[in-house]
Amino acid sequence: MQPPRLAIDASRISVAERTGTERYTFELLAALARIDRWNTYTLYTNGLPAALPPLGPNFTLRSVPLPRLWTHARLGPALLRDRPDLLFVPAHVVPLLHPPRSVVTIHDLGYLAFPEAHTARRRLELDLSTRWCLRAARRVIAISQATRNDLVRHYGADPERVAVVYHGLGRAFRPLNDPQQIAAIRARYALDAPYFLYLGTIQPRKNLARLIDAFARSVAGETLLVIAGRRGWLSEPIARRAAELGLTHRVRFPGYVPDADLPALLGGALAFVFPSLYEGFGMPVLEAMACGAPVLTSTTSALPEVAGDAALLVDPGDTDAIAAALGRLAADESLRADLRARGLARAAGFTWERCARDTLAVLLETLR
């Protein structure tokens, strides 16, 4: 019996700085390589990746570069020639030319929940691509029950065709019990006072302007608010808000933080603050918990599903509620300790191996 030939759109691992869907793709591929030595995989990339996870002999890399329209103009024709048994698209759109058995992961419908974060053209593109994926793919993976519910509610997706598979956590995300290492990271980022930490793309959907307002109302002294991540759509007004409030010395924007620095940066924080308006999953919440950071996050979308009882939950539209929660976290050491313990226990249940096994089960069921 020949093993199934599985094709994967691995274009998301071509970037050097991985966040969100890029990290999901990279970690899922690494976990699949650890658990599966039988099925054969061909990874299609748009150029040679900046880095690859450790892969077994049953994995082959196929680079088919094209500067524009890669999915439909290059990936689709390559699949037509190679004729794999199944295509898996972990973080993109199904190409027009695709095998009859295709599976796609849909991460969120943020363009519907927060349309002002996208141009009208981009909203149309995302809407059409989601409709196409639901039509073209035989099975769909949603990364949370909240995303599955959105697909059913907004697009009439067949619930039986949508499987929920949660993200995992990278092995690097763990508590650091080395004060010197934490002190070195604090020195590297010039964090000379206690700090709240946000990590993620800097864009309106993350609710950062309101977070700055809440911070200004509630936290006195020299406590810092660190907003780390790449600049995204409409990020300029967020930085400008800190200046308008006279907080440029206390609200820091260090930019993208390399993966290697994250455990120490998270472990040294007073708390991780993530009052996002909408998330398909909320990976930063789990990463923070796994590193021992108390977490403040939102009552909306998938965030309560991910956080469980291990975070301080607030209405992200209520500035006063966010301010009160920041004040509690700054003042109450016992609250921080309780959230830290709950977070570590919660995060332990999310592994990339489990994500890979559940994903592989969906792929193999689709082949039957």
Long-range contacts (C-beta under 8 A, 24 or more apart in sequence): 3-38, 3-39, 3-40, 3-58, 4-39, 4-40, 4-85, 4-86, 4-364, 4-367, 5-39, 5-40, 5-42, 5-84, 5-85, 5-86, 6-39, 6-40, 6-41, 6-42, 6-84, 6-85, 6-86, 6-87, 6-88, 6-363, 7-41, 7-42, 7-44, 7-79, 7-82, 7-84, 7-86, 7-87, 7-88, 7-99, 8-41, 8-42, 8-43, 8-44, 8-87, 8-88, 8-89, 8-90, 9-44, 9-71, 9-75, 9-87, 9-88, 9-89, 9-90, 9-91, 9-92, 9-95, 10-43, 10-44, 10-45, 10-49, 10-61, 10-90, 11-44, 11-45, 11-46, 11-70, 11-71, 11-75, 11-92, 12-90, 12-91, 12-92, 13-43, 13-45, 13-49, 13-50, 13-51, 13-52, 13-53, 14-45, 14-46, 14-47, 14-48, 14-49, 14-50, 15-50, 16-50, 16-51, 17-230, 17-256, 18-259, 19-200, 19-201, 19-229, 19-230, 20-107, 20-201, 20-283, 21-90, 21-91, 21-107, 22-91, 23-170, 23-283, 24-90, 24-91, 24-105, 24-107, 24-143, 24-167, 24-283, 25-90, 25-91, 26-51, 26-53, 27-53, 27-168, 27-170, 27-352, 27-355, 28-90, 28-168, 28-352, 28-355, 28-356, 28-359, 29-53, 29-55, 30-54, 30-352, 31-168, 31-352, 31-353, 31-355, 31-356, 32-356, 32-359, 32-360, 33-59, 34-353, 34-356, 35-353, 35-356, 35-357, 35-360, 36-356, 36-360, 39-360, 39-364, 42-82, 42-84, 44-75, 44-78, 44-79, 46-70, 46-74, 71-95, 72-96, 72-97, 85-367, 86-363, 86-366, 86-367, 88-359, 88-363, 89-133, 89-137, 93-129, 93-132, 93-133, 94-132, 94-133, 94-136, 94-137, 98-136, 100-138, 101-138, 101-366, 101-367, 102-136, 102-137, 102-138, 102-366, 103-137, 103-138, 103-139, 103-140, 103-141, 103-362, 103-363, 103-366, 104-133, 104-136, 104-137, 104-140, 104-141, 105-140, 105-141, 105-142, 105-143, 105-165, 106-130, 106-133, 106-134, 106-140, 106-141, 106-142, 106-143, 106-147, 106-151, 107-143, 107-147, 107-280, 107-281, 108-143, 108-147, 108-150, 108-278, 108-279, 108-280, 108-281, 108-301, 108-302, 109-147, 109-150, 109-151, 109-154, 109-280, 110-205, 110-278, 110-279, 110-280, 112-150, 112-154, 113-150, 113-277, 113-278, 113-301, 114-204, 114-205, 114-277, 114-278, 116-204, 117-203, 117-204, 117-205, 117-233, 117-234, 118-233, 130-155, 131-155, 138-366, 139-163, 139-362, 139-365, 139-366, 141-165, 141-359, 141-362, 142-280, 143-167, 143-280, 143-281, 143-302, 144-280, 144-281, 144-302, 144-305, 144-306, 145-302, 145-305, 146-280, 146-301, 146-302, 146-305, 147-280, 147-281, 147-302, 163-358, 163-362, 165-355, 165-358, 165-359, 165-362, 166-281, 166-306, 166-350, 166-354, 166-355, 166-358, 167-281, 167-283, 167-286, 167-350, 167-352, 167-355, 168-350, 168-351, 168-352, 168-353, 168-354, 168-355, 168-356, 169-286, 169-287, 169-290, 169-347, 169-350, 169-351, 169-352, 170-259, 170-287, 170-352, 172-259, 172-260, 172-262, 172-263, 173-262, 173-263, 173-266, 173-286, 173-287, 173-290, 173-291, 173-347, 174-263, 174-290, 174-291, 175-263, 175-267, 175-290, 175-291, 175-292, 175-344, 176-263, 176-264, 176-267, 176-291, 176-292, 181-264, 182-264, 182-267, 182-268, 184-264, 185-261, 185-264, 185-265, 185-268, 186-268, 188-261, 189-226, 189-252, 189-254, 189-265, 190-252, 191-224, 191-226, 191-252, 191-268, 193-221, 193-222, 193-223, 193-224, 194-222, 194-223, 194-224, 194-270, 194-330, 195-223, 195-224, 195-225, 195-226, 195-252, 195-268, 195-269, 195-270, 196-223, 196-224, 196-225, 196-226, 196-269, 196-270, 196-271, 196-272, 196-273, 196-326, 196-329, 197-226, 197-228, 197-265, 197-266, 197-269, 197-271, 197-272, 197-273, 197-288, 197-293, 198-225, 198-226, 198-227, 198-228, 198-229, 198-272, 198-273, 198-274, 199-228, 199-229, 199-257, 199-262, 199-265, 199-266, 199-272, 199-284, 199-287, 199-288, 200-229, 200-274, 200-276, 200-284, 201-229, 201-230, 201-231, 201-232, 202-227, 202-229, 202-230, 202-231, 202-232, 202-235, 202-238, 202-239, 202-253, 203-232, 203-233, 203-234, 203-235, 203-238, 204-233, 204-234, 204-237, 204-238, 205-276, 205-277, 205-278, 206-274, 206-275, 206-276, 206-277, 207-275, 207-276, 207-277, 207-298, 207-316, 208-238, 209-237, 209-238, 209-241, 210-275, 210-316, 210-317, 210-319, 210-322, 211-273, 211-275, 211-322, 212-238, 212-241, 212-242, 212-245, 212-247, 212-251, 213-241, 213-245, 213-319, 213-323, 214-275, 214-319, 214-320, 214-322, 214-323, 214-326, 215-247, 215-250, 215-251, 215-323, 215-326, 216-245, 216-247, 217-319, 217-320, 217-323, 218-323, 218-324, 218-326, 218-327, 218-330, 219-326, 219-327, 219-330, 222-250, 223-250, 223-270, 223-330, 224-250, 224-251, 224-252, 225-250, 225-251, 225-252, 225-273, 226-252, 226-254, 226-265, 226-269, 227-251, 227-252, 227-253, 228-253, 228-254, 228-255, 228-256, 228-257, 228-265, 229-255, 229-256, 229-257, 230-255, 230-256, 231-255, 262-287, 262-291, 263-291, 266-291, 266-292, 266-293, 267-291, 267-292, 267-293, 269-293, 270-294, 270-329, 270-330, 270-336, 271-295, 271-296, 271-312, 271-326, 271-329, 271-336, 271-339, 272-296, 273-297, 273-326, 274-298, 274-303, 275-314, 275-316, 275-322, 276-300, 276-301, 276-303, 276-316, 277-301, 277-316, 277-317, 279-303, 281-306, 282-306, 282-307, 285-311, 286-346, 286-347, 286-350, 287-347, 288-343, 289-343, 289-344, 289-346, 289-347, 290-343, 290-344, 290-347, 290-348, 292-340, 292-343, 292-344, 293-340, 293-343, 294-329, 294-335, 294-336, 294-339, 294-340, 294-343, 295-339, 295-343, 296-322, 296-325, 296-326, 296-329, 307-346, 308-342, 308-346, 309-342, 309-346, 310-339, 310-342, 310-343, 310-345, 310-346, 310-347, 311-339, 311-342, 311-343, 312-339
